[in-house]
Amino acid sequence: MTSYATLHQPLRVGIVGSGFVAKLRTEILSQDPRMQLVAIAGNPEKAQAIATEFAIANVYQYWSELVMRTDIDLVLVCNINRDHAAVVRQALRSGKHVIVEYPLAFSHLEAEELVNLAKQQNLMLHIEHIELLGGVHRLVVENLAKIGTPFYARYSTKSPHYPVPDKWTYQPELFGFPLTAAVSRLNRIIVLFGKVKAVSCQLSYSGDNLPRHFTSCICNAQLQFENGVLADISYCKGENFWHPERIMELQGSQGAIVFSGDQGKLITADGEIELDAGTTRGLFKKDTENVLSHLFTGSPLYTNHESILHSLAVANAAEKSAITNQTVIL
């Protein structure tokens, strides 16, 4: 059981970010009597709109002003990916607990430094990975033993957007390397199968304003796990795609688990069993409830730093592979 210094209630919260996730998180926290929303930092117009809706008294354009406040206990980081590490570092140095949307950082080394800093400060550093709370992951874990010895895994997403929005999520400098920005694609497989020993990756952008802004992205990686499992990870989005896809596939010596969206099947010699993962709605609320239970009662978080750090190391190896066109050994 984790124990922090005595936490008073309500816990005073500062929010860094003013987009969709920031608003959703704010709404969830506003409904919990153990929390007090103190400040928000982000796009002035959007941040002010959220502050007005949820009665947040202090609005900042710059996150550096928010994290230095002495009347904040917990900082929630949900701004652009590039700035996550800088905000987390300053928040931890200022004695705040931290919740951060993935990725924790662009570099594995920097992420490791932040994890160690949180330990030194005896502060919580929680990196959100809500896919681990979803029905697909739960059903995969429940049924994995039924397919015998796993030897192959695949996770593929395709997200058509036409025209692509003029947002930071289509700007490589702010979004990051695709499998770092979308490191959950790696983490959900790594949680199941452990350490990766080798990575190869291919990346292609298209658009008229490269490298500042892309209109389509294809990123494919092949992972070799220490236990022998091979995995294909594919992340695609933008104008060049015409049909959405979200597929999770696991093949084993005695069967397979295959999901398309939230509908799946367990396939064995005895036949097929339908697997319904249900809705993905409410996962951010589950994440928040888990974090608050951890802070106030010491119950375990559903994520762990080891798999998150290894996932970032794999993402960094994939980026190196895409640049060099060579397999990278971890």
Secondary structure by P-SEA (a helix, b strand, c coil): ccccccccccbbbbbccccaaaaaaaaaaaaccccccccccccaaaaaaaaaaacccccccccccccccccccbbbbbccccaaaaaaaaaaaacccccccccccccaaaaaaaaaaaaaacbbbbbbccccccaaaaaaaacccccccccbbbbbbbbbbcccccccccccccccccccccaaaaaaaaaaccccccccbbbbbbcccccccccbbbbbbbbbcccbbbbbbbbbbcccccccbbbbbbbcccccccccccccccccccbbbbbbbccccaaaaaaaaaaaaaaaccccccccaaaaaaaaaaaaaaaaaaaacccccc
